[in-house]
Amino acid sequence: MAKANKDTLLDWYRQMVLIREFEETCQQLYNEKRITGVYLHLYSGHEAVGMGAAASVEIGKDHLITAYRDHALALLVGMNPNAIMAEMMGRRTGSSGGKGGSMHLAAPDKKFWGGYAIVGGHLPLAAGIAFEAQYNETGAVCISFIGDGATNNGYFHEALNIAGLWDLPVVWLIENNGYGMGTETDRAAGNPILHERAIGYGVKDFGRVDGQDVLATYDILSQAVDYCRSGKGSALVEAITYRYRGHGVSDKQYNSRQDMAAELEQWKVEKDPITILANKIVKQFKSVASSDLEKYHDQARSIVAEAVEFAESSPFPDTLEELYANVYVD
């Protein structure tokens, strides 16, 4: 694992802390009605999966595409936090002019093709993106994030089938957080071992990984990316993770059952991805103390506070011209 030197791990820690701070601030802003709308899906608890994936590819060359929880990937590919927060608040200075919002962040220049509101609707797009890379021999790979609930959707099976048939360079990354909205995976899937679905479509099965361990996640995804980049075909990885908030911010999943509240607390105490990485860094590098990591939390708070200030000082889109812009291509 040559990439996992001290500077790299500290940078991964910095980025994961920034994601957590950004997401928890979004929750607070939503509660205060400073972010409005019906939908807001947070990545708190998943940070190691996104970080491991982003570290395994070449940002700007390789492609990333996801579904609801896209804020983290937007940060990981290098989108400006100010523009992301402005988009969340529906401001003109947002990454999509304030008209896309939480689920529709994207950065074509960074080959980040965004989040999508239709469950599984992005999966055929991932296959198409991979087909373009294969057809034009760009050497690029696409990582497509998939929620465990979306693996029961027809899009999933159709996309994996064509990827297996044509050996498309796409890594299908299932983020299995145990629940499709509020339904346990084993109550929704005939075979809850989701990575085994790869076999039926001729996709390479890379198995399960502890999605709370960024090193393990990076390691397996690097292997999967290398497999796809070599032209051998498509790959699937199932990362076991957990979300600290409900499916969306208005979802009271953890408030409705005492056993779920206890389960959530257990994951936070025993399997928090940021704590796991911090412990690994301190144990492996004697020159780094736990107190040394506090600066990354301070930096994250400062970055996010600046983003909120920028967004709230930005204007709303307010003209008919802006409303209809980008609906059609001239």
C-alpha positions in Angstrom: 0.0 0.0 0.0 2.6 2.5 -1.2 0.3 5.5 -1.2 -0.4 5.3 2.5 2.5 7.4 3.8 2.1 9.9 6.7 1.4 12.9 4.5 -1.2 11.0 2.5 -3.0 9.7 5.6 -3.1 13.1 7.2 -4.5 14.6 3.9 -7.2 11.8 3.9 -8.0 12.7 7.5 -8.3 16.4 6.6 -10.7 15.6 3.8 -12.8 13.2 5.8 -13.1 15.8 8.7 -14.1 18.4 6.2 -16.9 16.2 4.8 -18.2 15.5 8.3 -18.2 19.2 9.3 -19.8 20.2 6.0 -22.6 17.6 6.4 -23.3 18.2 10.0 -23.5 22.0 9.3 -26.0 21.2 6.5 -28.1 19.4 9.0 -28.1 22.4 11.3 -28.8 24.8 8.5 -31.8 22.7 7.4 -33.1 22.6 10.9 -32.9 26.4 11.0 -34.6 26.6 7.5 -31.5 28.3 6.1 -31.3 25.4 3.7 -34.8 24.7 2.4 -36.6 22.1 0.3 -37.7 18.5 0.9 -34.6 16.5 0.2 -31.1 16.6 1.8 -29.2 13.4 2.1 -26.0 13.4 4.2 -22.8 11.4 4.0 -21.9 11.4 7.7 -20.6 7.9 8.6 -19.7 7.0 5.0 -16.6 9.2 4.7 -14.1 6.4 4.4 -15.9 4.9 1.4 -15.8 8.2 -0.6 -12.2 8.9 0.4 -11.0 5.5 -0.5 -12.7 5.7 -3.9 -11.4 9.2 -4.7 -7.9 8.2 -3.7 -8.0 5.1 -6.0 -8.6 7.1 -9.2 -7.0 10.0 -11.1 -9.2 13.0 -10.5 -9.8 14.8 -13.8 -9.1 11.7 -15.9 -11.3 9.0 -14.3 -15.0 9.4 -13.8 -17.2 9.4 -10.7 -21.0 9.3 -10.6 -23.3 8.9 -7.7 -26.9 9.1 -6.5 -28.3 11.1 -3.5 -25.3 11.6 -1.2 -23.1 13.7 -3.5 -21.8 16.4 -1.3 -18.8 14.4 -0.2 -17.7 13.5 -3.7 -18.1 17.2 -4.7 -15.6 18.1 -2.0 -13.3 15.2 -2.8 -12.9 16.0 -6.5 -12.0 19.6 -5.5 -15.2 21.6 -6.1 -15.1 24.9 -4.2 -16.9 24.5 -0.8 -18.4 28.0 -1.3 -20.0 27.1 -4.6 -21.3 23.8 -3.1 -22.9 25.6 -0.1 -24.3 28.3 -2.3 -25.9 25.6 -4.4 -27.4 24.0 -1.3 -28.9 27.3 -0.5 -30.2 27.9 -4.0 -28.0 30.9 -4.7 -26.9 32.3 -8.1 -23.2 31.7 -7.1 -23.9 27.9 -6.7 -22.2 25.3 -8.8 -25.4 24.9 -10.9 -26.6 28.5 -10.5 -28.7 27.6 -7.5 -31.1 25.5 -9.6 -29.8 22.0 -8.9 -29.5 21.9 -5.2 -28.3 19.1 -2.9 -28.9 16.1 -5.2 -27.5 17.7 -8.4 -23.9 18.7 -7.8 -21.6 18.1 -10.7 -18.2 19.2 -12.1 -17.7 18.1 -15.7 -14.2 19.5 -15.8 -13.3 17.1 -13.0 -15.2 14.2 -14.6 -17.6 14.2 -11.7 -21.0 13.6 -13.3 -23.1 14.4 -10.3 -25.8 13.1 -8.1 -29.2 11.9 -9.4 -32.6 12.0 -7.8 -34.0 8.9 -9.6 -33.1 5.7 -7.7 -30.6 3.8 -9.8 -31.2 6.2 -12.7 -27.5 7.0 -12.9 -26.4 3.4 -13.4 -27.0 3.2 -17.1 -25.2 6.6 -17.4 -22.2 5.0 -15.7 -22.2 2.2 -18.2 -22.4 4.8 -21.0 -19.5 6.9 -19.5 -17.4 3.7 -19.3 -18.4 2.8 -22.9 -17.1 6.2 -24.1 -13.8 5.6 -22.3 -13.5 2.2 -23.8 -14.5 3.3 -27.3 -12.1 6.3 -27.4 -9.4 4.4 -25.6 -8.9 7.2 -23.1 -7.6 4.7 -20.4 -10.2 6.1 -17.9 -12.2 4.2 -15.4 -15.6 5.1 -14.0 -16.6 4.4 -10.4 -20.3 4.3 -9.9 -21.6 4.6 -6.3 -24.8 2.5 -5.6 -27.0 2.4 -2.5 -27.9 -1.0 -1.3 -31.6 -0.2 -1.9 -30.9 0.6 -5.6 -29.5 -2.9 -6.2 -33.1 -4.2 -6.3 -33.9 -1.7 -9.1 -34.1 -2.8 -12.7 -31.5 -0.2 -13.7 -28.9 -2.0 -11.6 -29.4 -5.3 -13.4 -29.5 -3.9 -16.8 -26.4 -1.8 -16.3 -24.4 -4.6 -14.9 -25.5 -6.9 -17.6 -24.3 -4.6 -20.4 -21.1 -3.9 -18.4 -20.3 -7.6 -18.1 -21.2 -8.3 -21.7 -19.0 -5.5 -23.1 -16.2 -5.6 -20.5 -16.8 -1.9 -19.7 -14.2 -0.2 -17.4 -16.6 0.6 -14.6 -16.3 -0.2 -10.9 -19.7 -0.7 -9.3 -19.3 0.4 -5.7 -22.2 -0.6 -3.4 -22.4 1.5 -0.3 -24.3 -1.0 1.9 -25.3 1.0 5.0 -27.8 -1.7 6.1 -31.0 0.2 5.1 -32.8 1.1 1.9 -34.5 4.2 3.3 -35.8 2.5 6.5 -36.0 -1.1 5.3 -33.2 -3.5 6.4 -31.2 -5.0 3.5 -32.1 -8.6 4.5 -35.8 -7.7 4.4 -35.5 -6.4 0.8 -33.0 -8.7 -0.9 -33.5 -12.4 -1.5 -29.7 -12.7 -1.2 -28.4 -9.9 1.1 -24.8 -10.7 0.2 -25.0 -8.0 -2.5 -21.6 -8.4 -4.1 -22.5 -11.9 -5.3 -24.8 -10.3 -7.8 -21.7 -9.6 -9.9 -21.2 -13.2 -10.8 -24.5 -13.6 -12.7 -23.5 -10.8 -15.1 -19.9 -11.7 -15.8 -18.6 -8.9 -13.6 -15.6 -9.5 -11.5 -16.6 -9.9 -7.8 -14.1 -8.2 -5.5 -16.2 -9.1 -2.4 -16.9 -7.1 0.7 -14.8 -4.5 2.5 -15.0 -2.7 5.8 -16.2 0.6 4.5 -15.3 2.3 7.8 -11.6 1.6 7.3 -10.3 4.0 4.6 -7.1 2.0 4.1 -8.9 -1.3 3.5 -11.4 0.5 1.2 -8.6 2.2 -0.8 -6.7 -1.1 -1.1 -9.6 -3.1 -2.6 -10.8 -0.3 -4.8 -7.3 0.3 -6.2 -7.3 -3.4 -7.2 -10.7 -3.0 -8.8 -9.7 0.1 -10.7 -6.5 -1.5 -11.9 -8.5 -4.5 -13.1 -10.8 -2.3 -15.1 -8.1 -0.1 -16.4 -6.2 -3.1 -17.8 -9.2 -3.9 -20.0 -10.2 -7.1 -18.2 -13.8 -5.9 -17.7 -16.1 -4.5 -15.1 -15.8 -5.0 -11.3 -18.0 -4.8 -8.2 -17.1 -4.0 -4.6 -19.5 -4.0 -1.6 -18.5 -1.6 1.2 -20.2 -2.2 4.5 -20.8 1.2 6.1 -23.5 3.1 8.2 -25.2 6.4 7.9 -25.5 8.6 11.0 -28.6 10.4 9.8 -31.8 9.1 8.4 -32.2 8.5 4.7 -32.9 12.2 4.4 -32.8 15.0 6.9 -36.6 14.7 7.6 -36.4 11.0 8.2 -36.7 10.2 11.9 -35.5 6.6 11.5 -33.4 6.6 14.6 -36.0 8.3 16.8 -38.7 5.7 16.2 -37.1 2.6 17.7 -34.9 2.3 20.8 -32.9 -0.6 19.3 -32.0 1.6 16.3 -30.8 4.4 18.5 -28.6 1.9 20.3 -27.3 0.5 17.0 -26.4 4.0 15.8 -24.5 4.8 19.0 -22.6 1.5 18.7 -21.4 2.4 15.2 -20.4 5.8 16.3 -18.4 4.6 19.3 -16.8 1.5 17.8 -16.7 2.0 14.0 -16.5 5.7 13.3 -14.3 6.1 10.1 -12.6 9.3 11.3 -11.7 7.9 14.7 -10.5 4.6 13.1 -8.1 6.6 10.8 -7.0 8.9 13.6 -6.1 5.8 15.7 -4.1 4.3 12.8 -2.2 7.5 12.2 -1.2 8.0 15.9 -0.3 4.3 16.3 1.8 4.1 13.1 3.5 7.5 13.2 5.0 8.4 16.6 5.6 11.9 15.5 1.9 12.5 15.4 -0.2 12.9 18.6 -3.9 13.0 18.8 -3.8 16.7 19.7 -2.0 17.3 16.4 -5.1 16.3 14.5 -7.2 19.0 16.1 -6.0 21.5 13.6 -7.8 19.7 10.9 -11.1 20.1 12.8 -10.4 23.8 13.2 -9.6 24.2 9.5 -12.8 22.4 8.6 -14.9 24.6 10.8 -13.3 27.7 9.3 -13.8 26.5 5.7 -17.4 25.6 6.3 -18.2 28.8 8.1 -16.7 30.8 5.2 -18.9 28.8 2.8 -22.0 29.5 4.8 -21.2 33.2 4.9 -20.5 33.3 1.2 -23.7 31.5 0.3 -25.9 33.7 2.5 -24.4 36.9 1.1 -25.1 35.7 -2.5 -28.2 36.6 -4.4 -31.0 34.2 -5.5 -31.6 33.6 -9.2 -34.4 36.0 -9.8 -35.0 36.6 -13.5 -37.0 34.7 -16.2 -33.8 34.5 -18.2 -32.0 32.6 -15.4 -35.1 30.3 -15.0 -35.0 29.2 -18.6 -31.2 29.1 -19.0 -29.8 25.7 -19.9 -33.2 24.2 -20.5 -32.3 23.9 -24.2 -29.0 24.0 -26.0 -28.7 26.7 -28.7 
